[in-house]
Amino acid sequence: MEQTSTALRPLLLSIAYRMLGSFGDAEDVVQEAYLRLHREPEVESDKAFLTTVTTRLAIDQLRSARRQRETYVGPWLPEPAVDEYVDLADRAALSDSLSTAFLVVLERLSPDQRAVFLLHDVFGYSYEEVAAVVLKSQAACRQLAVRARRQLADGRPRYDASPRERDELAERFLAACREGELEGLLELLAPDATFTGDGGGKADAFPRPILGADRVARTLIGAFGKLDRLGLRIEPVHVGGQPALRMSDSEDRTLAVWSLLVAEGVVVAIHGVVNPDKLTHLQPVGSGDADEQG
């Protein structure tokens, strides 16, 4: 059993996190799946059992979470899966599906659609396997997948630049923000660029998305001025293989993560998570809660 836990846990966490957008909730779901496995006297396939239980629990959890989000303060964003700080299965092959922009788009789907789409299109499960997991016919699963792809078609992020080109653009973006270069920032932002912040009522954040390159650029310059006055460190990182910025204090506590969506040579969207509850998985071992920071 110990070998099974070691081998399958990253896969299960990968599925649960993509379903829920929360590392804490994903951990809880996977832990419960293992507890149920221990209570089963005979299981034909540990992998099939654990995948099934993890997915079903995640579907139930997602339904509950969506009701709770109706009272969430401000925009809701998933917890950032910073590549340099988290370890999930098949990162190289599946990294795009860990990007904040992709997970935001997945919020359009119903829990069942999300499960079918992820298991089949992202993790490569057959429709026969997916049907057994979600307790639906293969034909129904195919329909769910078709509807999911249709709903995602106009919003799914396009990663048309190479990783090197995206990183170079992120470096120029960071430099322009630090130096307060309005014109330089405008050249790096799409005309309809957006900035969405998630503070959850526990840290300073914008109550609604900021729209348009000019407003976004001026907001960025103001935010960087504040970060500089507070003496925070800003370092380039990656979220799902996409460029991002991590803001931390003198004790290396993560106070914010801004994920960048780069397409066609410009920054299309910025998703900034400052809610401290969503950054606990990025904190140094033994550290307390990060101070609130917008």
C-alpha positions as CSV (number, residue, x, y, z in Angstrom):
1,M,0.0,0.0,0.0
2,E,2.8,2.4,0.8
3,Q,4.3,1.9,-2.6
4,T,0.9,2.6,-4.2
5,S,0.5,5.8,-2.2
6,T,3.9,7.0,-3.3
7,A,3.3,6.2,-6.9
8,L,-0.3,7.5,-7.3
9,R,-0.5,10.5,-5.0
10,P,0.9,13.1,-7.5
11,L,-1.6,11.9,-10.2
12,L,-4.5,12.1,-7.8
13,L,-3.5,15.5,-6.5
14,S,-3.1,16.7,-10.2
15,I,-6.7,15.6,-10.9
16,A,-8.1,17.0,-7.7
17,Y,-6.3,20.4,-8.0
18,R,-7.4,20.9,-11.6
19,M,-11.0,20.1,-10.6
20,L,-11.0,22.4,-7.5
21,G,-8.3,25.1,-8.0
22,S,-7.3,24.6,-4.4
23,F,-4.4,22.7,-3.0
24,G,-5.9,22.4,0.5
25,D,-9.2,21.0,-0.9
26,A,-7.3,18.7,-3.3
27,E,-5.3,17.3,-0.4
28,D,-8.4,16.7,1.6
29,V,-10.1,14.9,-1.3
30,V,-7.0,12.7,-1.9
31,Q,-6.7,11.9,1.8
32,E,-10.3,10.8,1.9
33,A,-9.8,8.6,-1.1
34,Y,-6.9,6.8,0.6
35,L,-8.9,6.3,3.7
36,R,-11.7,4.7,1.7
37,L,-9.2,2.4,0.0
38,H,-7.9,1.2,3.4
39,R,-11.5,0.4,4.3
40,E,-12.1,-1.7,1.2
41,P,-11.1,-5.4,1.7
42,E,-10.8,-6.2,-2.0
43,V,-10.0,-3.7,-4.7
44,E,-9.2,-5.0,-8.2
45,S,-7.1,-1.9,-9.2
46,D,-5.9,0.7,-6.7
47,K,-5.4,3.2,-9.4
48,A,-8.9,2.9,-10.8
49,F,-10.4,2.9,-7.3
50,L,-8.4,6.0,-6.2
51,T,-9.0,7.9,-9.4
52,T,-12.7,7.2,-9.2
53,V,-13.1,8.2,-5.6
54,T,-10.9,11.3,-6.0
55,T,-12.9,12.5,-9.0
56,R,-16.3,11.8,-7.5
57,L,-15.4,13.6,-4.2
58,A,-14.0,16.5,-6.2
59,I,-17.3,16.8,-8.2
60,D,-19.2,16.9,-4.9
61,Q,-16.8,19.4,-3.4
62,L,-16.9,21.6,-6.5
63,R,-20.7,21.8,-6.4
64,S,-20.5,22.9,-2.7
65,A,-17.7,25.4,-3.4
66,R,-19.6,27.1,-6.2
67,R,-22.5,27.8,-3.8
68,Q,-20.0,29.2,-1.3
69,R,-18.4,31.4,-4.0
70,E,-21.7,33.3,-4.5
71,T,-20.8,35.2,-1.3
72,Y,-17.0,35.4,-2.0
73,V,-15.7,39.0,-1.7
74,G,-14.5,40.2,-5.2
75,P,-13.3,38.0,-8.1
76,W,-12.5,34.4,-7.3
77,L,-9.2,32.9,-8.7
78,P,-7.6,29.5,-8.3
79,E,-4.6,29.1,-6.0
80,P,-1.5,29.6,-8.2
81,A,0.4,26.4,-9.0
82,V,3.9,28.0,-9.0
83,D,6.1,25.6,-10.9
84,E,9.1,26.3,-8.8
85,Y,7.3,25.6,-5.5
86,V,4.7,22.8,-6.2
87,D,5.2,19.3,-7.6
88,L,2.4,17.7,-9.6
89,A,2.3,14.7,-11.9
90,D,3.4,14.9,-15.6
91,R,4.3,18.6,-15.2
92,A,6.1,18.9,-18.5
93,A,3.4,17.3,-20.6
94,L,0.4,18.8,-18.8
95,S,1.8,22.2,-17.6
96,D,-0.5,24.4,-19.7
97,S,-3.5,22.9,-17.9
98,L,-2.1,24.3,-14.6
99,S,-2.0,27.9,-15.8
100,T,-4.3,30.3,-13.9
101,A,-5.8,31.4,-17.2
102,F,-6.8,27.9,-18.1
103,L,-8.2,27.1,-14.7
104,V,-10.3,30.3,-14.8
105,V,-11.8,29.3,-18.1
106,L,-12.6,25.8,-16.7
107,E,-15.0,27.6,-14.3
108,R,-17.4,27.9,-17.2
109,L,-18.0,24.1,-17.0
110,S,-20.4,22.2,-14.9
111,P,-18.7,19.8,-12.4
112,D,-19.5,16.8,-14.6
113,Q,-18.3,18.5,-17.7
114,R,-15.1,19.5,-16.0
115,A,-14.4,16.0,-14.8
116,V,-15.0,14.4,-18.2
117,F,-13.0,17.0,-20.0
118,L,-10.0,16.8,-17.7
119,L,-9.9,13.0,-17.5
120,H,-10.3,12.5,-21.2
121,D,-8.7,15.5,-22.9
122,V,-6.0,16.4,-20.3
123,F,-5.1,13.0,-18.6
124,G,-5.8,10.8,-21.6
125,Y,-8.4,8.4,-20.0
126,S,-10.6,6.5,-22.5
127,Y,-14.3,7.2,-22.6
128,E,-14.9,3.7,-21.2
129,E,-12.7,4.6,-18.2
130,V,-14.3,8.0,-17.8
131,A,-17.8,6.6,-17.9
132,A,-17.0,4.2,-15.1
133,V,-15.7,7.1,-13.0
134,V,-18.6,9.5,-13.4
135,L,-21.3,6.8,-13.6
136,K,-22.6,7.8,-17.0
137,S,-22.7,6.1,-20.4
138,Q,-19.9,6.5,-22.9
139,A,-22.2,8.3,-25.2
140,A,-23.2,10.7,-22.4
141,C,-19.5,11.3,-21.7
142,R,-18.7,12.1,-25.3
143,Q,-21.6,14.6,-25.3
144,L,-20.3,16.2,-22.1
145,A,-16.8,16.5,-23.6
146,V,-18.2,18.0,-26.9
147,R,-20.2,20.6,-24.9
148,A,-17.2,21.3,-22.7
149,R,-14.9,22.0,-25.7
150,R,-17.6,24.2,-27.3
151,Q,-17.9,26.3,-24.1
152,L,-14.1,26.6,-23.8
153,A,-13.5,27.3,-27.5
154,D,-13.7,31.1,-27.4
155,G,-11.9,31.5,-24.0
156,R,-9.2,28.9,-23.9
157,P,-5.8,30.5,-23.7
158,R,-3.6,30.4,-26.8
159,Y,0.1,29.8,-26.0
160,D,1.5,30.7,-29.4
161,A,4.9,32.1,-28.2
162,S,7.8,29.9,-27.2
163,P,8.7,29.6,-23.5
164,R,11.8,31.7,-24.2
165,E,9.9,34.4,-25.9
166,R,7.3,34.5,-23.1
167,D,10.0,34.8,-20.5
168,E,11.7,37.6,-22.4
169,L,8.5,39.5,-22.6
170,A,7.9,39.0,-18.9
171,E,11.3,40.4,-18.2
172,R,10.6,43.5,-20.2
173,F,7.2,43.7,-18.5
174,L,8.8,43.6,-15.1
175,A,11.4,46.2,-16.0
176,A,8.8,48.6,-17.3
177,C,6.6,48.2,-14.2
178,R,9.6,48.8,-11.9
179,E,10.7,51.9,-13.8
180,G,7.2,53.3,-14.2
181,E,7.5,53.4,-18.0
182,L,3.9,54.0,-19.1
183,E,4.6,54.0,-22.8
184,G,6.8,50.9,-22.5
185,L,4.0,49.1,-20.6
186,L,1.4,50.0,-23.2
187,E,3.5,48.5,-25.9
188,L,3.6,45.2,-23.9
189,L,-0.1,45.1,-23.2
190,A,-2.9,44.0,-25.5
191,P,-5.4,46.9,-26.1
192,D,-8.1,44.9,-24.3
193,A,-5.8,43.7,-21.5
194,T,-7.3,42.9,-18.1
195,F,-6.1,42.7,-14.6
196,T,-8.1,40.6,-12.1
197,G,-7.2,40.6,-8.4
198,D,-8.3,38.1,-5.8
199,G,-8.0,39.3,-2.1
200,G,-11.1,37.5,-0.8
201,G,-11.8,40.3,1.5
202,K,-8.6,39.5,3.5
203,A,-6.1,41.6,1.5
204,D,-6.2,44.7,-0.6
205,A,-7.4,43.9,-4.1
206,F,-9.5,45.4,-6.8
207,P,-13.2,44.7,-6.3
208,R,-13.7,44.0,-10.0
209,P,-11.4,43.4,-13.0
210,I,-9.6,46.4,-14.5
211,L,-10.2,46.6,-18.3
212,G,-8.1,48.2,-21.0
213,A,-4.4,48.7,-21.6
214,D,-4.2,52.3,-20.3
215,R,-6.0,51.6,-17.0
216,V,-4.1,48.4,-16.5
217,A,-0.7,50.1,-17.1
218,R,-1.5,52.9,-14.7
219,T,-2.6,50.5,-12.1
220,L,0.6,48.4,-12.5
221,I,2.8,51.5,-12.1
222,G,0.9,52.5,-8.9
223,A,1.1,49.0,-7.5
224,F,4.8,48.7,-8.1
225,G,5.4,52.0,-6.5
226,K,3.6,50.7,-3.4
227,L,5.6,47.4,-3.5
228,D,8.8,49.3,-3.8
229,R,8.0,51.5,-0.7
230,L,7.3,48.3,1.3
231,G,10.6,46.9,0.3
232,L,9.1,43.7,-1.2
233,R,11.1,41.4,-3.4
234,I,9.7,40.6,-6.8
235,E,11.0,37.6,-8.8
236,P,10.0,36.0,-12.0
237,V,8.4,32.5,-11.6
238,H,6.1,30.3,-13.7
239,V,2.6,29.1,-13.2
240,G,1.7,26.2,-15.4
241,G,4.7,27.0,-17.6
242,Q,3.5,30.5,-18.1
243,P,5.4,33.6,-16.8
244,A,4.4,35.0,-13.4
245,L,5.7,37.2,-10.7
246,R,6.1,36.3,-7.0
247,M,6.1,39.0,-4.4
248,S,7.7,38.2,-1.0
249,D,8.9,39.9,2.1
250,S,12.2,39.8,3.9
251,E,11.3,36.5,5.5
252,D,10.6,35.0,2.1
253,R,6.9,34.8,2.8
254,T,4.8,34.9,-0.4
255,L,2.4,37.9,-0.3
256,A,1.2,37.8,-3.9
257,V,1.5,35.9,-7.2
258,W,0.6,37.6,-10.5
259,S,0.2,35.2,-13.4
260,L,0.6,36.6,-16.9
261,L,-1.2,35.3,-20.0
262,V,1.0,36.0,-23.0
263,A,-0.4,35.7,-26.6
264,E,0.7,37.2,-29.9
265,G,3.6,38.9,-28.3
266,V,1.7,40.9,-25.7
267,V,0.3,40.4,-22.2
268,V,-3.4,39.7,-22.6
269,A,-4.4,39.2,-18.9
270,I,-2.9,39.4,-15.4
271,H,-4.4,37.3,-12.6
272,G,-3.2,38.5,-9.2
273,V,-3.8,36.4,-6.1
274,V,-3.2,38.2,-2.8
275,N,-5.7,36.3,-0.6
276,P,-3.3,34.9,2.1
277,D,-5.5,31.7,2.4
278,K,-4.6,30.9,-1.2
279,L,-0.8,31.3,-0.8
280,T,-0.2,29.0,2.2
281,H,1.2,26.3,0.0
282,L,3.9,28.7,-1.1
283,Q,5.2,29.7,2.3
284,P,8.5,28.7,3.9
285,V,8.2,25.7,6.2
286,G,7.4,26.9,9.8
287,S,6.3,30.4,8.8
288,G,3.2,31.9,10.0
289,D,0.4,33.4,7.9
290,A,1.7,36.0,5.4
291,D,0.9,39.6,6.2
292,E,-2.0,41.0,4.2
293,Q,-0.8,42.7,1.1
294,G,-2.5,44.1,-2.0
